[in-house]
Amino acid sequence: MVLILTVLVLLAYWFNPPLDVQPQAGVVMNLPILVGDYFGKEGEVTSIEHSILPQDTEFARRIYDDTQGHEITCSIVLSGAEQRSIHRPEACLVGQGWTIIGQDDIPIPLLSGHTLVARKLSLSRQKIGPNNEPVSVRAFFVYWFVGQNVTTPSHFTRILLSNWDRVVHNRAHRWAYVSVFSFITENLRPDGLNADQTQTLLANFTKQIVPTFQINEMPPQAGN
């Protein structure tokens, strides 16, 4: 099916070259300060991110805390004229010292009744504890791509959708890459959360925050 879709896109492009369409974003770049019980402070965009991505790339990042020690980082990277801003996060995470020990796509029910399918990466790395002992640190990194009225957890599918919509529907996507991240804290503190609890935490947070920035999930009055 992927091969057939690729051939159809190429044929459509050959016989009907796309018009010059201005890309439309599927997100607003303004993360809320409050999400349920979570308070979010501005997160740093590193100098490395600014240097390796095109200058017209936009960022939104907040680090959320519910005052009970549960911390979640939410980040949006929005492409500009170049699509080079949007990429698979796996390479960056490995470059930051993480080992990807598993990945799967998870369904997240949203407040609208729709289901968001996101990709969950299970991460691990070693750090030195307070007594100079090695400590294994684990985390979940959940991400998805957002275009104009479309989402996907797949980088390859994103490229196919982008080309297909541009050629067939005369519609261009200004893609955004959204992620939520949290440590699995069961071996870091006495009241820490295990893997299942951490996934539930991230899913519940995602359900609440998506309607605040993802345009196709915003309540009608938000656009007024």
Buried (B, 14 or more C-beta within 10 A) or exposed (E): EEEEBBEBBEEBBEEEEBEEEEBEBBBBEEBBEEBEEBBBEEBEBEEEBEEEBEEEBBBBBBBBBBEEEBBBBBBBBBBBEEBEBBBBBBEBBEEEEBEBEEEEEBEBEBEBEEEBEBBBBBBBBEEEEEEEEEEEBBBBBBBBBBBBEBBBBBBEBBBBBBBBBBBBEEBBBBBBBBBBBBBBBBEBEEEBBEEEBBBEBBBEBBBBBBBBBBBBBBEEEEEE
